Amino acid sequence: MNNSLIVMGGGIIGLSCALELRRRGTVVTLLETGACGGQASGAAAGMLAPYSENPEAPDEFFMLCRESLELYPSWQRLVRGMSGMEFEYTECGSLYAAYHEADLLALESRLDWQRQHGSSGAILRGAELRSMEPGLSSEVKAALWTPEESHIYAPDFVAALREACLRSGVIIHDELGALELAAWEPRVEVRSRGGEVFAAEQVLVCTGAWAGELSDRLGLRIPVQPIRGQICAYTWAEEQTPLRHMVFGSQGYLVQKANGTLVCGASEDVAGFDTSVTERGIQRLLRWNKNMLPELGGKEPFHRWAGLRPATLDGRPLIGRLERAERVLFAAGHYRNGILLSPVTAKVAADCVEGRPLPGWQQAFRPDRFGAIAR
Ligand SMILES: Cc1cc2nc3c(=O)[nH]c(=O)nc-3n(C[C@H](O)[C@H](O)[C@H](O)COP(=O)(O)OP(=O)(O)OC[C@H]3O[C@@H](n4cnc5c(N)ncnc54)[C@H](O)[C@@H]3O)c2cc1C
């Protein structure tokens, strides 16, 4: 059992951490209650967009997102090579649209600090904007162009990660049903409802929106709650102008996928663990889409779905080891950016499993930062 680890959760975070740790020589067993990628990771639009997702300031969260974007080209190549599977990875850049002069001011100040942090972006207007993205509504006054941003086809990427894990020797048990962290001293034990016991030296909890379920068991506040994202996709006929960039606005986003579909997301609803799609949620998206891209007028999406983003109280993920239960580590709570953050999370979590200290700025993600539960 020396050098052994259980990863709980087979979403993109659990699979990425499992792969990285296996590559470093750890004996990894991944346990998943349902299907790998069956929750948020399989529902995501796959945007890798640290600049568009961080409008405020270059804080620790932005730094983590940006580092992850930088890791993506080599990480996705590695997964492609190890899995032997194909998936879309498109470096197309993004446009953040402004309808009013007042919105433009905010984009200008955003561009100001983002240029000091790796963006070679610019504000585009008029003919220049139309030539870059001909389908945009004439109501769009200007846009912040960020050429560094990209996207990936999340369901295929997650499937490739799973295959890469298997080929590198990660032991995967999925469809196990409910799983419980039964003990963590003197060794970690995870029990299935059927009575099966899995043991290892350490456990890495990657259970996404379900991470908060361990609060009572560990006596710690782990404030993670599910925020439902409803999302839809259109088929995009050959004669229609494909979008060349990801397009963001204050109400949503549009991403053109290589398979011809146009993905449009996403709502942010508090609905517990309910993943159903509501007419109201989708209609709000449709209204926004048509304002952004008039060609969508009169079209109906062919596919609608929803997933549960794991949101923490301060919007930052939980990555690291618990002080009070040192065989227990977390990599969860990635909210809107878990696809983007998967390579850097794998790297940081693997460093923690190996006992390396976190750099100072990454203390912001310590999983026990919310303190103990008052008894
Ligand atoms: C509509 C939508 C669009 C999104 N778009 C983007 C995007 O464009 N870019 C981006 O970066 N992010 C995006 N996200 C966010 C991203 O999907 C999540 O942050 C990410 O998938 C979280 O990954 P995860 O592995 O932590 O969680 P999940 O994928 O939810 O995986 C957690 C897994 O843990 C399992 N589990 C639960 N309890 C247990 C247990 N006790 N034991 C073992 N396993 C357990 C679950 O079954 C699940 O498979 C989007 C999310 C949604 C919903």
The ligand as an ORCA input file, in Angstrom:
! r2SCAN-3c Opt
* xyz 0 1
  C     -23.371     24.066    -18.330
  C     -21.953     24.137    -17.868
  C     -21.003     24.747    -18.683
  C     -19.675     24.815    -18.256
  N     -18.753     25.355    -19.102
  C     -17.442     25.402    -18.723
  C     -16.445     25.905    -19.598
  O     -16.770     26.322    -20.713
  N     -15.166     25.936    -19.181
  C     -14.775     25.483    -17.948
  O     -13.595     25.540    -17.617
  N     -15.703     24.963    -17.086
  C     -17.015     24.927    -17.453
  N     -17.962     24.435    -16.590
  C     -17.551     24.049    -15.234
  C     -16.940     22.658    -15.233
  O     -17.777     21.782    -15.915
  C     -16.737     22.168    -13.798
  O     -16.024     23.135    -13.042
  C     -15.919     20.865    -13.795
  O     -16.504     19.932    -14.667
  C     -15.825     20.293    -12.403
  O     -15.183     19.053    -12.530
  P     -15.204     18.005    -11.345
  O     -14.429     16.823    -11.797
  O     -14.780     18.694    -10.089
  O     -16.757     17.706    -11.134
  P     -17.767     16.598    -11.863
  O     -17.485     16.576    -13.292
  O     -19.093     16.948    -11.388
  O     -17.211     15.271    -11.248
  C     -17.398     14.917     -9.902
  C     -17.663     13.427     -9.885
  O     -17.670     12.950     -8.541
  C     -18.622     11.899     -8.481
  N     -18.963     11.678     -7.071
  C     -19.855     12.345     -6.288
  N     -19.824     11.864     -5.038
  C     -18.895     10.870     -5.021
  C     -18.394     10.008     -4.004
  N     -18.837     10.053     -2.725
  N     -17.409      9.133     -4.333
  C     -16.928      9.062     -5.608
  N     -17.397      9.842     -6.618
  C     -18.339     10.755     -6.313
  C     -19.757     12.369     -9.343
  O     -20.551     11.291     -9.786
  C     -18.997     13.046    -10.493
  O     -18.777     12.191    -11.587
  C     -19.287     24.303    -16.993
  C     -20.250     23.687    -16.188
  C     -21.555     23.594    -16.622
  C     -22.568     22.905    -15.760
*
